[in-house]
Amino acid sequence: MGVSQITIYQGDALTINVTIKDTEGVVLNLTPFNEMYFTIRENLEDTTNILQKKLSLAEITVINATKGQIQVELLNDDTKALLGKYYYEVTLEDTSEDLQYVVVQDFFKVRDTLVI
């Protein structure tokens, strides 16, 4: 789906570029979707969000809708309280038809602060 496992140091900022594809590996046209979420949780079954970024809050940028490309900006403040292994997903939503698609799922690791 463009990105898989993500590893970052605690307190670091990160730009994540994602190319969203369907289950057959074909790039997904994002034009029909009016909301997108990048969500970090403790585990797959958890419903509590550790961190969530939304398109509607300008926290996700659509780089090229027809090529399925988005960008998510994680700020220093977003990662400073995180440490360990988490789970992340990218969700697309079309509220006019009340459809929701989870298109990317993998692990998000936050390592202890790098000190030089």
N, C-alpha and C positions, 0 to 999 in steps of 0.2 A: 504494500500500500504506500510505498514511498519512503517511509520511515519505519523502523522496527524498534529495537531496544534503544533507549536513551540513557546515557550516563552523564551526570553533571556533578560539579562540586557544590557543596552547600554554600549558599549566598551568591553564587554566580548568576549572571544573566545569560540567556540562551535564545537564539532565534531558531525555530524549528520549521523546516520546509517540508511539506507533506504533499505528495501526489496521490490523490485518492482514486482507487481502482475498485471495480466490482469483484465478485467472487471468482470470476473467470480471468482476472488480471487486465481487464479492459478499463482504460481511463474513464472515470465517471464525470459527465457534464454536471457541473454544480449549479447551473442557472435556475433550475426549478426549486432549489432549496433556499428558504428565507432565514434560516437560523442554523448555526453550527456551534458545537461545543467541543472544547478540549478539556477533558476532566481527568483528574488524578484522584485515585482512591487507594485505600489500604490493600484491598484484594478484589477479586472478581465478583464476589457475592455482595460486597459492601454497597450500601446505598448512600452513605455519607461521603460527601465530596471533601477532599483535602484541599483541592484547588480546582477552580473552573474558570475558563476563559470563554467569552462569547463573541460571536460576530456582531450582534446587536449593540454591544458595548465598545466596539472598535478594538477588541483585544485579539481578534483574528482578522487577517486580511486575505481576501481572495486575490491571488496574484493573476491567475488566468482561469476563469470559470470553465471554459470549454475543454481545457486541458487538465482539469481537476486539481489545480495547484492552489494551496493555501499556505499561509505563514502564521505562526503563533509566536508571540514575543513573551518570554518569561523574564521578569525583572528580578533584580537582586532580592527585593523584598518578598517575591513569590517563593524563593527557594531557601531563604535564610533559616526558616524554622523546620525545614525538612531534613531528614537523615534516614537512610535505609532504602529498602526496596518497596516500590509502589507499583500500581497498575494504572495504565492510562488508556483512554479511548477517545476517538474522534467520532462525534455523532452529528448526523445531518437531519434536519427537520423541515418538513413542508407542512405548515400548520393549516393551509387551505384544505388539505386532504387528510390532515391529522396523521401523517406518516412520519416515522422516525427510523433511521438507519444507523446502526453502529458499524462503522467501516474500517476502523483501525483499532487494534487491541494489542498491547504488549506491555513490557515492563519498563519502569522508570526508576533508575537507581540514582540516589543522591549520596555522594561520598563525603566524608569529613572534609572540612576546609583545608585546602592546599596551602601549606606554609613553606616559604622559601627562605 
